Amino acid sequence: MTAMTTTTQHDFPEPPEPGLTAAQVVARAEALVPELVRRQAETEERSFYAEDIHERFARNGFYRILVPRRYGGYEFGIETFLRVSMTLARGCPSTGWMYCMGATHALLAATLFGERAQAELFSAGDFICPSTIIPAGSAVLADDGSWTVNGTWSYCSGAPYATHFMGHAPIEGDDAQPPRLLFFIAPRSQWRVLDDWGQQLGLRGSGSHSITVENGRIPDYLTIPGGHITEADVTAGTPGWSLHGNPEYCGGQLAYMNLESAALAVGMAQGALEVYRDLMRQRSTLVPPVVPRYENPDYQFWCGDAVGMVDTAEAALLYAVQQWRETSARGPAAVTREWNLRITAICRHVLRLCWQAVEGYLMPTAGSSAIRHGERLERVWRDMSMLHTHAGLSVLLPTVAVRELGRTIGAR
């Protein structure tokens, strides 16, 4: 099944390097890891990654991985994007989280919004657009069909360098119960960032500041009235699929949202394993016989089992990505709610495996000196702990989504 594409020509900016490949982009992320490790402390102190890192991300093409080629992007797809996010999170969880949650929503914008909206949203090439899953504020329909939006949205990861913001607001005056939501995209000119991030337990450098919109005027083509965007039904096709002819712009949004978090968790756990591997070589056992840790059977088991858990998590993640892509390629009708929930369930167990490896093996046996404030392993533990307080991961994923999957399968 092939989507119809338009032939209208536009004068949009070229990518930074038209000949860049997906493999080169991942390699560039890998090359940044040592520097990101060294700069973790300053990133936390600032509460977001440095401007020079942001500029290098832009030069490397990171912000255009998911932007359609039609608008000067690379359109490399979700596997490349998630590999880059996972790699950056291995070096610095805060940096990986901020980058991922800022750049990832190019996929959603290119999937669910029409040609006029996309031409405007991607007009500058790079697209950085944080979003939150919790509705807030209010939306009022104006006489000209536009919307007036007010409110403050917390945990907007990626806000410091963002070009846009996506949010949900209850529609005022709506008779539906519960009230319908307005999903909107607001340009940077319509909102401001609050200086309210950096004191949390973890992910202190993730740029997850609050965003405030005061009497923002949002044109109707940058809005989608209805329910929560993660429940969007794409089985009849999407504007992005018709416009670009790429099935990845017709994928399930709920599944993809959880793939993001799973990729970041794998990257964080891989960073913790790197620390533990170094400790195995550098330190000795505490009780006789005193030998290097890598020669001790207990440390061998703890390390080996943790490696197996994290490798299994990565394998499950990449399998889920493959399933996401292959199902999307079969056409919109294949992207059902049950399929979204199946991918979501895999992501739940990816997150659990990563956390169990770090919390159950690496932290207890690394030694107290390895988890002093500012040590890399201590920071990974704090950041993963913070990840587990995310409402979508700690409440909706293990309860509502899993129960709905079971109910759906049982009813067939």
C-alpha positions in Angstrom: 0.0 0.0 0.0 1.4 3.4 -1.0 0.3 6.8 0.1 -0.4 9.6 -2.4 2.1 12.4 -2.2 1.8 15.9 -3.5 4.1 17.4 -6.1 4.1 21.0 -4.8 7.6 22.4 -4.7 8.8 24.5 -1.8 12.0 26.5 -1.1 12.9 25.0 2.3 16.4 24.9 3.7 18.7 22.0 2.9 20.0 19.8 5.7 23.4 20.8 7.1 25.0 18.0 5.1 22.8 16.6 2.3 25.0 13.4 2.0 25.0 12.5 5.6 24.0 8.9 6.4 22.2 7.4 9.4 25.4 5.5 10.4 27.4 8.7 10.4 24.9 10.4 12.7 25.0 7.5 15.2 28.9 7.5 15.1 28.9 11.3 15.8 26.8 10.7 18.9 29.2 7.9 20.0 32.1 10.3 19.6 30.5 12.8 22.0 30.1 10.3 24.9 33.5 11.0 26.6 32.9 14.7 26.6 29.3 14.4 27.9 30.6 12.2 30.8 33.2 14.9 31.7 30.6 17.7 31.6 27.8 16.0 33.6 28.4 18.2 36.7 28.2 21.5 34.8 25.1 20.3 32.9 23.4 19.6 36.2 24.5 23.0 37.7 23.2 24.9 34.6 20.0 22.7 34.5 20.4 22.1 30.8 23.2 21.2 28.4 25.6 24.0 27.2 25.0 26.1 24.2 28.1 24.8 22.5 26.7 21.3 22.8 23.4 22.5 21.4 25.3 24.0 18.4 27.2 20.8 17.8 24.0 18.8 17.9 22.6 21.1 15.3 25.7 20.9 13.1 25.7 17.1 13.4 22.1 17.0 12.1 20.6 15.6 15.3 17.7 17.9 15.3 16.6 16.9 11.8 16.7 13.1 12.1 12.9 12.9 12.2 12.1 16.0 10.1 10.8 15.1 6.7 13.1 15.4 3.7 10.5 17.6 2.1 11.3 20.3 4.7 15.1 20.0 4.8 15.3 17.1 7.2 17.0 13.7 7.0 13.9 11.5 7.6 16.2 8.8 8.9 13.5 7.3 11.0 12.9 6.2 14.6 15.6 3.6 14.9 18.4 6.1 14.1 16.8 8.7 16.4 16.5 6.2 19.3 20.0 4.9 18.8 21.3 8.5 19.0 19.2 9.2 22.1 20.4 6.0 23.8 24.0 6.8 23.1 23.8 10.4 24.4 22.1 9.1 27.6 24.9 6.6 28.1 27.3 9.6 28.3 25.0 11.9 30.3 21.4 10.9 31.1 20.3 14.5 31.5 21.6 15.5 28.1 20.2 12.4 26.4 16.8 13.0 28.0 16.7 16.7 27.1 17.7 16.0 23.5 15.3 13.2 23.0 12.3 14.8 24.6 12.9 18.0 22.6 13.6 16.6 19.2 11.4 13.6 19.2 8.1 15.4 18.5 9.1 16.1 15.0 7.6 12.7 14.3 4.3 13.5 15.8 4.1 16.9 14.0 4.9 15.2 10.7 2.4 12.5 11.3 -0.8 14.2 12.6 -0.7 17.8 11.2 -1.5 18.9 7.7 0.7 20.4 4.9 0.1 24.1 5.9 1.1 23.4 9.5 4.2 21.3 8.6 5.4 23.9 6.2 5.3 26.5 9.0 6.6 24.2 11.8 9.6 23.0 9.8 10.4 26.2 8.0 13.6 26.7 10.0 14.9 23.2 9.5 15.7 22.3 13.1 12.6 21.4 15.2 12.8 21.3 19.0 9.4 20.9 20.6 9.0 19.7 24.2 5.6 18.3 25.3 3.9 17.0 28.4 1.3 14.3 28.9 -0.6 16.2 31.6 -3.3 18.6 30.4 -3.4 22.1 32.0 -4.7 25.6 31.6 -7.6 26.4 29.2 -8.4 26.8 25.6 -11.2 29.1 24.2 -12.4 29.1 20.6 -12.2 32.6 19.1 -14.7 34.0 16.5 -12.1 33.7 13.7 -11.6 30.0 14.4 -8.3 30.4 16.2 -7.8 29.4 19.9 -6.8 31.5 22.9 -4.7 29.4 25.2 -3.6 30.1 28.8 -1.8 27.9 31.3 1.5 26.6 32.7 2.8 23.2 31.8 5.5 21.5 34.0 8.2 19.1 33.0 8.8 20.4 29.5 12.1 18.7 28.8 14.0 20.5 26.1 12.5 23.9 26.8 15.7 26.0 26.9 16.5 25.6 23.2 13.0 24.9 22.0 11.5 26.3 18.8 7.9 25.2 19.7 5.8 23.7 22.5 3.1 21.0 22.3 0.5 20.8 25.0 -3.0 19.7 26.0 -5.6 22.2 27.4 -9.2 21.5 28.4 -11.6 23.3 26.1 -13.7 25.9 28.0 -17.4 25.8 27.4 -17.4 22.3 26.1 -20.4 20.3 27.2 -18.7 16.9 26.9 -17.9 15.0 30.1 -15.1 15.0 30.8 -14.4 18.1 28.8 -12.6 17.6 25.5 -9.0 18.5 25.1 -7.2 20.8 22.6 -3.9 19.5 21.5 -1.9 22.5 20.2 1.5 23.5 18.9 2.7 27.0 20.0 5.6 28.8 18.4 8.3 30.2 20.7 6.9 33.7 20.4 3.7 32.6 22.2 5.3 31.3 25.5 8.1 31.7 28.0 10.3 29.4 30.0 10.2 29.5 33.8 13.4 29.2 35.9 12.1 26.3 38.0 14.2 23.3 37.2 17.4 21.8 38.7 16.5 21.0 42.3 15.0 17.6 41.7 16.5 14.3 42.7 17.7 13.4 39.3 17.8 14.5 35.7 18.7 17.9 37.0 20.3 18.9 33.7 17.5 17.8 31.5 16.1 21.3 30.9 12.7 20.2 32.1 11.5 23.7 32.9 7.9 24.8 33.0 6.4 26.7 30.1 3.8 29.4 30.5 1.4 30.6 27.8 -0.4 33.9 28.4 -3.2 34.6 26.0 -1.5 32.7 23.3 -3.2 32.9 19.9 -2.9 29.5 18.1 -4.3 29.2 14.6 -6.7 26.3 14.0 -4.3 24.4 11.7 -1.9 24.0 14.6 -4.5 22.4 16.8 -6.3 19.1 17.1 -9.5 19.2 19.2 -10.6 15.9 20.8 -9.0 13.5 23.2 -5.4 12.9 24.4 -3.0 12.7 21.5 -1.5 9.4 22.7 -5.0 7.9 21.9 -4.9 9.2 18.3 -6.4 6.6 15.9 -4.3 6.4 12.7 -5.9 3.3 11.2 -7.6 5.4 8.5 -4.3 7.1 7.6 -2.7 10.4 8.6 -1.9 13.7 6.9 1.8 12.8 7.2 1.4 9.4 5.5 -0.4 11.1 2.6 2.0 14.0 2.3 5.4 12.1 2.6 4.6 8.6 1.5 6.6 7.3 4.5 4.8 4.7 6.7 6.7 5.9 9.7 4.6 9.0 9.6 1.6 6.8 10.3 2.9 4.9 13.3 1.3 4.6 16.7 2.0 7.5 19.0 1.4 5.7 22.3 3.9 3.0 21.4 6.5 5.5 20.2 6.2 7.5 23.4 7.2 4.5 25.4 10.0 3.5 23.0 11.6 6.9 23.8 11.7 6.2 27.5 12.9 2.7 27.0 15.8 3.8 24.8 16.8 6.4 27.4 16.7 3.7 30.2 18.9 1.4 28.2 21.4 4.2 27.6 21.5 5.1 31.3 22.0 1.4 32.4 24.8 1.0 29.8 26.5 4.0 31.4 26.3 2.4 34.8 27.8 -0.8 33.4 30.8 1.2 32.0 31.5 2.5 35.5 31.1 -1.0 37.0 33.5 -2.5 34.4 36.1 0.1 35.3 35.7 -0.7 39.0 36.1 -4.4 38.3 39.6 -3.7 36.9 40.7 -1.0 39.3 39.5 -2.2 42.7 40.1 -5.3 44.8 37.8 -7.3 47.1 37.5 -6.1 50.7 38.0 -9.5 52.4 40.5 -12.2 52.0 41.5 -13.5 49.6 42.2 -10.0 48.4 42.2 -10.1 44.6 41.1 -7.8 41.7 37.3 -7.8 41.6 37.3 -9.3 38.1 38.9 -12.4 39.6 36.3 -12.8 42.3 33.4 -15.2 41.5 30.8 -13.0 43.2 31.7 -9.9 41.3 31.9 -12.0 38.1 28.3 -13.1 38.7 27.0 -9.7 39.6 28.6 -8.1 36.6 27.7 -10.9 34.2 24.0 -11.0 35.3 23.7 -7.2 35.1 25.2 -7.3 31.6 22.8 -10.0 30.5 19.8 -8.0 31.8 20.8 -4.8 30.1 21.7 -6.6 26.8 18.3 -8.3 27.0 16.6 -4.9 27.5 18.4 -3.5 24.5 17.5 -6.5 22.4 13.8 -6.2 23.4 13.9 -2.5 22.6 15.4 -3.0 19.1 12.8 -5.8 18.5 10.0 -3.4 19.5 11.4 -0.8 17.1 11.5 -3.3 14.3 7.9 -4.3 15.1 6.9 -0.6 15.1 8.4 0.0 11.7 7.2 -3.3 10.1 3.6 -2.8 11.4 3.6 0.8 10.1 4.8 -0.4 6.7 1.8 -2.8 6.4 -0.5 0.2 6.3 -2.6 2.3 8.6 -5.2 -0.4 9.3 -2.4 -2.5 11.0 -1.7 0.2 13.6 -4.4 -0.8 16.0 -4.8 0.0 19.7 -3.9 -3.5 20.6 -0.7 -3.3 18.7 0.2 0.0 20.4 -0.4 -1.7 23.8 1.8 -4.7 22.9 4.7 -2.4 22.1 4.0 -0.5 25.3 4.1 -3.7 27.3 7.5 -4.6 25.9 8.8 -1.1 26.9 7.6 -1.7 30.4 9.8 -4.7 30.8 12.8 -3.0 29.1 12.5 -0.3 31.8 12.2 -3.0 34.6 15.2 -4.9 33.4 17.4 -1.8 33.3 16.3 -0.7 36.7 16.8 -4.1 38.3 20.3 -4.3 36.9 21.3 -1.0 38.3 19.3 -1.1 41.6 19.7 -4.8 42.3 23.4 -5.5 41.3 25.5 -2.5 40.4 24.6 0.0 43.1 24.8 -2.4 46.1 28.1 -4.0 45.1 30.0 -1.0 43.6 31.1 0.3 47.0 30.1 3.5 48.8 33.0 5.5 47.4 31.6 4.9 43.9 28.3 6.5 44.8 29.5 9.7 46.5 27.8 12.9 45.3 28.9 13.7 41.8 30.2 10.3 40.9 29.0 9.0 37.6 27.2 5.9 39.1 25.6 8.0 41.8 24.2 10.3 39.1 22.9 7.4 37.0 21.1 6.0 40.0 19.5 9.4 40.7 18.6 9.9 37.1 17.0 6.5 36.8 15.1 7.0 40.0 13.8 10.3 38.6 12.8 8.4 35.4 10.7 6.1 37.5 8.7 9.0 38.9 7.4 9.9 35.4 3.6 9.7 35.6 3.4 7.9 32.3 6.0 5.3 33.3 5.1 4.8 37.0 1.3 5.0 36.9 -0.2 4.7 33.4 2.3 2.1 31.9 2.2 -0.6 34.6 -1.5 -0.2 35.4 -3.9 1.3 32.8 -1.9 0.2 29.7 -1.2 -3.3 30.8 -4.7 -3.9 32.1 -6.2 -2.6 28.8 -3.9 -4.9 26.8 -5.1 -7.9 28.8 -8.7 -6.9 28.5 -8.3 -6.4 24.7 -6.7 -9.7 24.2 -9.2 -11.5 26.5 -12.2 -10.0 24.6 -11.1 -11.3 21.2 
